[in-house]
Amino acid sequence: MKKGNKMNLKQHYKIKLQEDADNFSWERELRERGIFFEKKEYFPNYIIYKIEKPSEDILKEFSQRREISKIEIMHHYFLNFQTHVMEVQMPPYEKASADKKYPVVGVLDNGIANVEMMNSWIYHDEKQYCPERQHPTHGNFIAGVILYGDELSDKKWIAGEKIKIYDAVIVPDFSVCQLEEDELLFRLRKAVEEHTWIKIWNLSISIRFAVDLERISEFGLLLDYLQEKYDIIICKSCGNGEFIKDKEEKGSILQGSDTIRSLVVASCNQDGEVSSFSLSGRGHKILEKPDIAMYGGDVFWDADGKRKISGVYSFSPKGEIVSSFGTSFATARMTSLLGNILFWKEDASALFLKAMAVQTASHGEKYFLGYGCPKDTAGIQKEYENSYILEGNLLEEERITLAYRNGKIKCTLSSDVILDYHQEEDYVLCDINLSFEKNGKKYENENLFGEYVKLNNLKKYEISMEEEEGEIEIIFSKRWGKVENKKKDRALSYCFVFQK
């Protein structure tokens, strides 16, 4: 690898074999043909073969081989991040107390600088995931939003306390080198697996290529695996695109944002409308993303047709107040919000955190803002105190009867799903379905958010009832995508929030 701005980047391809393929025979064939390869285990039992760019003849041959599930370019990760110095008053300096216990969230990014305003809030350890030279710009901005986002904004989005941040540096200075996908994912996985006590992670980086609308990327698969294995929640940015006035023409979310279990965050402006750059999963065969939204700034056009920027403020590596915009910073606010829940519910599960945020969200747009923007810290705690909370494990079917008031049902279900990580069937094989019955009448088709056609792990219902008060029977049941996938030996965990 060359130092400086010019780098000699070799192009690699990645090959995924069918699950029943003979890996030993395949590796022997590659050796015999003189094709150099590296065997990469992204996570247990998920193998990728990394090879140098093949000839057109070999590429055509491999694309037609039955035992090859897919062959495609191994993308590089790069970061394009710019800020503008602002003449804004510095917020009051606040230092973490040595006598107080704070929740800790993890930030997977390019590092956090030695900034006086934030130093006492940053947690480091001896673990290192980025041996190359570092330039903490984007990660530093993220940390500033998590800690001082409200103070630097003219609106209280979180209205909570400051939390501590673990600085997980996985991305280098890109003037020195770029990461290929396999190395980025290796670092990410290692950082999480060596800090499984951290329940909430902020991941505001994506591979800047649109997702495949037919299947989930390896980036998305790894995020789902880590969350399933360690009962954590990853707040993931949905990605930035071009500045488009017509939201119906927005591009697709980026690789890494195609994750079922992560809380995928869109950006809205100060008026609660989708930002011009915030991407969506519209048209995806499997996904309906994003899930939720937060303020991440906006780029818009004034009456004279000139482009204007409404930015988010944070800190440069030098400690200056700077401005930028992006779904990255909406995600940072969401991480701060979830971290604040841990002040009053330290043992909160990942499903509980997700369900409570979505339960309080409003003004959503299915493909652009998800369920909308959640309430602030106090609003979520109040919702919790005025709700029935049911957490459990569903084997087949459960029925409960709950009382409702104010002529409506408002509830959220966050649940586990059964996934086929090899995607030889549809990705999501099974989820938990809800149905509502009263005096023999079913109500789920009257949900404000419509029917849930695609299998997913996050469902919200708002249903108007004929009577102001009453009782409703709620049926939890497994829903299988295909009958042949049906199994009876795995329970699915869930968190159900029902407004009293």
C-alpha positions as CSV (number, residue, x, y, z in Angstrom):
1,M,0.0,0.0,0.0
2,K,1.4,3.4,-1.0
3,K,1.5,6.3,1.4
4,G,0.0,9.6,0.5
5,N,-3.1,10.5,-1.5
6,K,-2.5,8.0,-4.3
7,M,-3.1,4.4,-3.4
8,N,-2.5,1.3,-5.5
9,L,-5.8,-0.5,-4.9
10,K,-6.2,-4.0,-6.2
11,Q,-9.7,-5.0,-7.2
12,H,-11.0,-8.2,-5.6
13,Y,-14.1,-10.2,-6.1
14,K,-16.0,-12.2,-3.5
15,I,-17.5,-15.6,-4.0
16,K,-20.2,-17.2,-1.9
17,L,-20.8,-20.9,-2.4
18,Q,-24.2,-22.6,-2.0
19,E,-24.6,-24.0,1.6
20,D,-24.4,-27.6,0.4
21,A,-21.3,-27.1,-1.8
22,D,-18.1,-29.0,-1.3
23,N,-15.7,-26.3,0.0
24,F,-12.7,-28.7,0.0
25,S,-13.1,-29.5,-3.7
26,W,-13.6,-25.9,-4.6
27,E,-10.5,-24.8,-2.8
28,R,-8.5,-27.5,-4.5
29,E,-9.8,-26.4,-7.9
30,L,-8.8,-22.8,-7.3
31,R,-5.2,-23.9,-6.4
32,E,-5.0,-26.1,-9.4
33,R,-6.0,-23.2,-11.7
34,G,-3.5,-20.9,-10.0
35,I,-6.2,-18.6,-8.7
36,F,-5.0,-17.0,-5.4
37,F,-7.7,-16.9,-2.8
38,E,-8.3,-16.0,0.8
39,K,-10.9,-17.8,2.9
40,K,-12.9,-15.3,5.0
41,E,-15.3,-16.4,7.8
42,Y,-17.5,-13.3,8.2
43,F,-19.3,-15.1,11.1
44,P,-19.7,-18.7,12.0
45,N,-20.5,-20.9,9.0
46,Y,-20.6,-18.0,6.6
47,I,-17.6,-18.2,4.3
48,I,-16.6,-15.8,1.6
49,Y,-13.7,-16.5,-0.9
50,K,-11.8,-13.4,-1.8
51,I,-10.0,-13.6,-5.2
52,E,-8.1,-11.1,-7.3
53,K,-10.1,-9.7,-10.2
54,P,-10.6,-12.7,-12.6
55,S,-10.4,-12.6,-16.4
56,E,-13.7,-12.0,-18.3
57,D,-13.8,-15.7,-19.3
58,I,-13.4,-16.9,-15.7
59,L,-15.9,-14.4,-14.5
60,K,-18.5,-15.5,-17.0
61,E,-17.8,-19.2,-16.2
62,F,-18.1,-18.6,-12.4
63,S,-21.3,-16.7,-12.8
64,Q,-22.9,-19.8,-14.4
65,R,-21.6,-22.4,-11.9
66,R,-24.3,-24.1,-9.9
67,E,-22.4,-24.4,-6.7
68,I,-21.7,-20.6,-6.6
69,S,-24.4,-18.7,-4.8
70,K,-23.0,-15.3,-5.9
71,I,-19.9,-13.6,-7.3
72,E,-19.5,-9.9,-7.1
73,I,-17.0,-7.1,-6.6
74,M,-15.5,-6.7,-3.2
75,H,-16.2,-3.0,-2.5
76,H,-13.9,-0.5,-0.8
77,Y,-15.1,1.6,2.1
78,F,-14.3,5.3,1.8
79,L,-15.5,8.3,3.8
80,N,-16.4,11.6,2.3
81,F,-17.0,14.0,5.2
82,Q,-16.9,17.8,5.2
83,T,-17.7,20.4,7.8
84,H,-17.8,24.2,8.0
85,V,-16.6,26.2,10.9
86,M,-19.4,28.2,12.5
87,E,-19.4,31.4,14.6
88,V,-21.5,29.9,17.4
89,Q,-21.2,30.3,21.1
90,M,-19.5,27.4,22.8
91,P,-22.0,25.5,25.1
92,P,-21.4,25.2,28.8
93,Y,-18.5,22.9,29.7
94,E,-19.6,19.8,31.6
95,K,-17.4,17.1,33.1
96,A,-18.4,13.5,34.0
97,S,-18.6,12.9,37.7
98,A,-16.3,10.3,39.2
99,D,-18.9,9.3,41.7
100,K,-21.8,8.6,39.3
101,K,-22.5,5.6,37.2
102,Y,-23.3,6.4,33.5
103,P,-24.6,4.2,30.7
104,V,-22.0,3.5,28.0
105,V,-22.7,3.4,24.3
106,G,-20.2,2.3,21.6
107,V,-19.3,4.4,18.6
108,L,-17.9,2.4,15.6
109,D,-16.2,5.0,13.5
110,N,-12.9,6.7,12.7
111,G,-12.2,7.8,16.2
112,I,-12.8,10.6,18.7
113,A,-10.3,13.4,19.1
114,N,-8.8,14.8,22.3
115,V,-11.3,17.6,22.7
116,E,-11.6,19.2,26.2
117,M,-15.4,19.4,26.0
118,M,-15.7,15.6,25.6
119,N,-12.6,14.1,27.2
120,S,-14.1,13.0,30.5
121,W,-17.0,11.3,28.7
122,I,-14.9,9.1,26.4
123,Y,-14.0,5.6,27.5
124,H,-10.9,3.9,26.0
125,D,-9.2,0.6,26.7
126,E,-6.1,-1.2,25.5
127,K,-8.0,-2.8,22.5
128,Q,-6.9,-1.6,19.1
129,Y,-8.8,-2.2,15.8
130,C,-7.2,0.3,13.5
131,P,-3.4,0.0,13.2
132,E,-3.1,2.6,10.4
133,R,-2.9,6.3,11.0
134,Q,-6.1,7.8,12.3
135,H,-7.9,11.1,11.6
136,P,-10.8,11.4,13.9
137,T,-13.3,13.6,12.1
138,H,-16.6,11.9,11.5
139,G,-16.4,9.9,14.8
140,N,-15.6,13.1,16.7
141,F,-18.6,14.8,15.2
142,I,-20.8,11.8,16.1
143,A,-19.6,11.9,19.7
144,G,-20.2,15.7,19.9
145,V,-23.9,15.2,18.8
146,I,-24.4,12.4,21.4
147,L,-23.0,14.6,24.2
148,Y,-24.0,18.1,23.2
149,G,-26.6,17.7,20.4
150,D,-29.3,19.5,22.4
151,E,-27.1,22.3,23.6
152,L,-25.9,23.0,20.0
153,S,-29.5,22.8,18.6
154,D,-32.4,25.2,18.9
155,K,-34.6,22.3,19.9
156,K,-34.5,19.7,22.7
157,W,-34.5,16.4,20.9
158,I,-33.2,14.3,23.7
159,A,-33.7,16.4,26.9
160,G,-31.7,13.9,28.9
161,E,-28.4,13.5,30.6
162,K,-25.0,12.9,29.1
163,I,-23.8,9.4,28.7
164,K,-20.3,7.9,28.3
165,I,-19.0,6.7,24.9
166,Y,-16.7,3.9,24.1
167,D,-14.4,4.9,21.2
168,A,-14.2,1.9,18.9
169,V,-11.9,3.1,16.0
170,I,-12.3,0.8,13.1
171,V,-11.7,3.2,10.2
172,P,-8.3,4.8,9.3
173,D,-7.2,8.1,7.8
174,F,-8.3,7.7,4.2
175,S,-5.5,9.9,2.8
176,V,-3.4,6.9,3.8
177,C,-5.4,3.8,2.9
178,Q,-8.9,2.5,2.2
179,L,-10.5,-0.6,3.7
180,E,-12.0,-3.4,1.7
181,E,-15.3,-4.8,2.9
182,D,-13.8,-7.9,4.5
183,E,-11.4,-5.9,6.7
184,L,-14.0,-3.4,7.7
185,L,-16.4,-6.1,8.8
186,F,-13.6,-8.0,10.6
187,R,-12.8,-5.0,12.7
188,L,-16.4,-4.2,13.4
189,R,-17.1,-7.8,14.6
190,K,-14.1,-7.9,16.8
191,A,-14.9,-4.6,18.5
192,V,-18.4,-5.8,19.3
193,E,-17.4,-9.3,20.4
194,E,-14.7,-7.9,22.8
195,H,-17.2,-5.5,24.4
196,T,-20.4,-7.5,24.7
197,W,-21.3,-5.7,27.9
198,I,-22.1,-2.6,25.7
199,K,-25.8,-2.8,24.9
200,I,-26.1,0.1,22.4
201,W,-23.8,0.8,19.4
202,N,-23.8,3.7,17.0
203,L,-22.9,2.8,13.5
204,S,-23.1,5.7,11.1
205,I,-20.9,4.3,8.3
206,S,-22.1,2.4,5.2
207,I,-20.5,1.0,2.1
208,R,-21.5,3.6,-0.5
209,F,-23.2,1.2,-2.9
210,A,-27.0,0.7,-3.1
211,V,-28.3,-2.5,-1.6
212,D,-29.4,-5.4,-3.7
213,L,-33.2,-5.2,-3.7
214,E,-33.4,-9.0,-3.8
215,R,-31.0,-10.0,-1.0
216,I,-29.2,-8.7,2.1
217,S,-25.5,-7.6,1.9
218,E,-22.8,-9.3,3.9
219,F,-22.6,-6.0,5.9
220,G,-26.3,-6.3,6.8
221,L,-26.0,-10.0,7.6
222,L,-23.1,-9.4,10.1
223,L,-25.1,-6.7,11.9
224,D,-28.1,-9.1,12.3
225,Y,-25.8,-11.9,13.5
226,L,-24.1,-9.8,16.1
227,Q,-27.5,-8.5,17.5
228,E,-29.0,-12.0,17.6
229,K,-25.9,-13.4,19.3
230,Y,-25.3,-10.8,21.9
231,D,-28.7,-9.2,22.6
232,I,-27.5,-5.7,21.6
233,I,-29.0,-3.0,19.5
234,I,-27.2,-1.2,16.7
235,C,-28.4,2.2,15.7
236,K,-27.6,2.3,12.0
237,S,-27.8,5.3,9.6
238,C,-29.9,4.6,6.5
239,G,-27.4,6.5,4.3
240,N,-27.2,9.8,2.4
241,G,-27.9,10.3,-1.3
242,E,-28.2,13.2,-3.7
243,F,-30.3,16.2,-2.7
244,I,-33.7,15.4,-4.2
245,K,-36.8,17.6,-3.9
246,D,-39.1,14.8,-4.9
247,K,-38.8,12.1,-2.1
248,E,-40.5,9.5,-4.4
249,E,-37.3,9.6,-6.5
250,K,-34.9,9.1,-3.7
251,G,-32.3,6.3,-4.1
252,S,-32.0,3.1,-2.2
253,I,-30.5,2.7,1.2
254,L,-26.8,1.8,1.2
255,Q,-25.1,-1.6,2.0
256,G,-25.0,-2.0,5.8
257,S,-28.4,-0.3,6.2
258,D,-30.2,-3.5,4.9
259,T,-30.3,-5.0,8.4
260,I,-33.5,-6.4,9.9
261,R,-32.5,-6.2,13.6
262,S,-30.8,-2.8,13.7
263,L,-32.8,0.3,14.4
264,V,-32.3,2.0,11.0
265,V,-32.5,5.8,11.3
266,A,-33.6,8.4,8.8
267,S,-33.0,12.1,8.9
268,C,-35.7,14.7,9.2
269,N,-35.5,18.5,9.2
270,Q,-36.7,20.9,12.0
271,D,-40.3,20.6,10.7
272,G,-40.3,16.8,11.0
273,E,-40.2,16.3,7.2
274,V,-37.8,13.9,5.5
275,S,-34.4,15.5,4.7
276,S,-33.6,15.8,1.0
277,F,-30.7,13.4,1.2
278,S,-32.2,10.7,3.5
279,L,-32.4,7.4,1.6
280,S,-35.1,4.7,1.9
281,G,-35.7,1.0,1.3
282,R,-38.7,1.6,-1.0
283,G,-39.1,-1.2,-3.5
284,H,-37.0,-3.7,-1.5
285,K,-38.2,-7.3,-1.8
286,I,-37.4,-8.1,1.9
287,L,-37.1,-4.8,3.8
288,E,-39.2,-1.9,4.8
289,K,-36.6,0.6,6.1
290,P,-35.9,3.0,7.8
291,D,-37.6,2.3,11.1
292,I,-37.5,5.7,12.8
293,A,-36.2,9.3,12.4
294,M,-34.3,12.1,14.1
295,Y,-33.0,15.5,13.2
296,G,-30.0,15.3,10.9
297,G,-30.2,18.7,9.1
298,D,-31.4,19.4,5.6
299,V,-30.4,20.7,2.2
300,F,-33.2,22.7,0.6
301,W,-33.9,25.4,-2.0
302,D,-35.1,28.9,-1.1
303,A,-37.7,31.0,-3.0
304,D,-35.0,32.1,-5.4
305,G,-34.0,28.5,-6.2
306,K,-30.7,28.7,-4.3
307,R,-29.5,25.7,-2.3
308,K,-29.4,26.3,1.4
309,I,-28.0,24.1,4.2
310,S,-29.6,23.7,7.6
311,G,-26.9,22.0,9.5
312,V,-26.2,20.0,12.7
313,Y,-23.5,21.4,15.0
314,S,-20.7,19.5,16.7
315,F,-17.0,19.7,17.2
316,S,-14.0,19.4,14.9
317,P,-10.9,17.5,16.0
318,K,-9.5,20.9,17.1
319,G,-12.5,21.6,19.3
320,E,-14.1,24.2,17.0
321,I,-17.8,24.3,16.5
322,V,-18.5,23.0,13.0
323,S,-21.6,22.2,10.9
324,S,-22.5,19.3,8.7
325,F,-25.6,17.3,7.8
326,G,-26.5,13.6,7.4
327,T,-28.3,10.6,8.6
328,S,-25.2,9.9,10.6
329,F,-26.1,12.6,13.0
330,A,-29.7,11.7,13.2
331,T,-28.4,8.2,14.3
332,A,-26.2,9.8,16.9
333,R,-29.2,11.5,18.5
334,M,-31.0,8.1,18.5
335,T,-28.1,6.5,20.3
336,S,-28.1,9.2,22.9
337,L,-31.9,8.8,23.4
338,L,-31.6,5.0,23.9
339,G,-28.6,5.4,26.2
340,N,-30.7,7.7,28.4
341,I,-33.3,4.9,28.9
342,L,-30.6,2.9,30.7
343,F,-30.5,5.5,33.5
344,W,-34.0,4.4,34.7
345,K,-34.0,0.8,33.3
346,E,-30.4,-0.5,33.5
347,D,-31.4,-4.1,32.5
348,A,-33.4,-3.1,29.4
349,S,-33.3,-5.6,26.6
350,A,-32.5,-4.6,23.1
351,L,-36.1,-5.4,22.2
352,F,-37.4,-3.2,25.0
353,L,-35.3,-0.2,23.8
354,K,-36.5,-0.6,20.3
355,A,-40.1,-1.0,21.2
356,M,-40.2,2.0,23.6
357,A,-38.7,4.3,21.0
358,V,-41.1,3.2,18.3
359,Q,-44.1,3.3,20.6
360,T,-43.6,7.1,21.2
361,A,-42.8,7.9,17.6
362,S,-45.1,10.0,15.5
363,H,-45.6,11.7,12.1
364,G,-44.0,8.8,10.3
365,E,-43.9,8.0,6.6
366,K,-43.5,4.3,5.9
367,Y,-40.6,4.4,3.5
368,F,-39.1,7.7,4.3
369,L,-39.2,8.3,8.1
370,G,-40.3,4.9,9.3
371,Y,-42.6,5.4,12.3
372,G,-41.4,9.0,12.7
373,C,-39.6,10.8,15.5
374,P,-39.8,9.5,19.0
375,K,-40.5,11.6,22.1
376,D,-37.7,12.8,24.3
377,T,-36.3,11.0,27.4
378,A,-39.1,12.2,29.7
379,G,-41.7,11.3,27.1
380,I,-40.5,7.8,26.7
381,Q,-40.4,7.2,30.5
382,K,-43.9,8.6,30.8
383,E,-45.1,6.2,28.1
384,Y,-43.5,3.3,29.9
385,E,-45.3,4.2,33.1
386,N,-48.6,4.4,31.3
387,S,-48.2,1.1,29.4
388,Y,-48.6,-2.6,29.8
389,I,-45.2,-4.2,29.1
390,L,-45.0,-7.8,28.2
391,E,-41.7,-9.6,27.5
392,G,-41.5,-13.3,26.9
393,N,-40.8,-16.1,24.5
394,L,-43.3,-17.4,22.0
395,L,-43.3,-21.0,21.0
396,E,-46.5,-21.3,19.1
397,E,-49.4,-19.1,20.2
398,E,-50.4,-16.9,23.2
399,R,-53.6,-14.9,24.0
400,I,-53.9,-12.0,26.4
401,T,-56.8,-9.6,27.1
402,L,-56.0,-6.0,27.9
403,A,-58.1,-2.9,28.6
404,Y,-58.0,0.1,26.3
405,R,-59.1,3.7,26.8
406,N,-59.6,6.9,24.7
407,G,-61.3,4.9,21.9
408,K,-58.1,3.5,20.4
409,I,-55.5,0.8,20.6
410,K,-51.9,1.8,20.4
411,C,-49.2,-0.8,20.8
412,T,-45.8,-1.9,19.5
413,L,-44.2,-5.3,19.0
414,S,-40.5,-5.7,18.8
415,S,-39.5,-9.4,18.3
416,D,-37.0,-11.9,17.3
417,V,-37.2,-13.4,13.8
418,I,-35.7,-16.6,12.2
419,L,-33.3,-15.8,9.5
420,D,-31.7,-17.8,6.7
421,Y,-28.2,-16.1,6.6
422,H,-27.3,-18.0,3.5
423,Q,-30.5,-16.7,1.8
424,E,-31.1,-19.8,-0.2
425,E,-34.7,-19.3,0.8
426,D,-36.2,-15.9,1.6
427,Y,-34.1,-14.1,4.2
428,V,-36.8,-13.8,7.0
429,L,-38.3,-17.2,7.5
430,C,-40.5,-16.5,10.5
431,D,-41.8,-13.6,12.6
432,I,-44.4,-12.9,15.2
433,N,-47.8,-11.8,14.0
434,L,-50.5,-10.0,16.0
435,S,-54.2,-10.2,15.6
436,F,-56.9,-8.4,17.6
437,E,-60.4,-9.7,18.4
438,K,-63.4,-8.3,20.2
439,N,-66.8,-10.0,20.2
440,G,-65.8,-12.1,17.3
441,K,-64.6,-9.2,15.2
442,K,-61.1,-8.8,13.9
443,Y,-59.4,-5.4,13.9
444,E,-55.9,-5.7,12.6
445,N,-56.9,-4.8,9.1
446,E,-57.9,-1.4,10.4
447,N,-54.4,-0.5,11.5
448,L,-53.4,3.1,10.7
449,F,-50.0,1.7,9.5
450,G,-51.6,-0.8,7.2
451,E,-51.0,-4.5,6.9
452,Y,-47.6,-6.1,7.4
453,V,-47.1,-8.0,4.3
454,K,-43.4,-8.5,4.6
455,L,-42.0,-10.6,7.5
456,N,-40.3,-8.2,10.0
457,N,-39.5,-7.8,13.6
458,L,-41.0,-4.4,14.3
459,K,-44.7,-3.7,14.1
460,K,-46.8,-0.8,15.4
461,Y,-50.6,-0.6,15.6
462,E,-53.0,2.3,16.0
463,I,-56.6,1.2,15.7
464,S,-59.7,3.2,16.3
465,M,-62.4,1.4,18.3
466,E,-66.2,1.9,18.4
467,E,-66.3,2.2,22.2
468,E,-64.4,4.7,24.3
469,E,-63.3,2.0,26.7
470,G,-63.3,-1.8,26.6
471,E,-61.2,-4.9,26.4
472,I,-59.5,-6.5,23.4
473,E,-58.1,-10.0,23.0
474,I,-54.6,-10.0,21.5
475,I,-53.3,-13.1,19.8
476,F,-49.5,-13.7,19.3
477,S,-48.7,-16.3,16.7
478,K,-45.8,-17.4,14.6
479,R,-46.0,-16.5,10.9
480,W,-43.9,-18.5,8.5
481,G,-43.0,-17.3,5.0
482,K,-43.3,-20.8,3.6
483,V,-44.9,-23.9,5.1
484,E,-41.9,-26.1,4.3
485,N,-39.7,-24.0,6.6
486,K,-42.1,-24.4,9.6
487,K,-40.4,-25.7,12.8
488,K,-41.7,-26.1,16.3
489,D,-38.6,-26.2,18.3
490,R,-37.5,-22.5,18.5
491,A,-39.2,-19.9,20.7
492,L,-39.0,-16.2,19.6
493,S,-38.4,-13.6,22.2
494,Y,-40.5,-10.4,22.1
495,C,-41.3,-7.1,23.9
496,F,-44.9,-5.9,23.6
497,V,-45.8,-2.3,24.7
498,F,-49.6,-1.5,25.0
499,Q,-50.8,1.9,26.0
500,K,-53.2,1.8,28.9
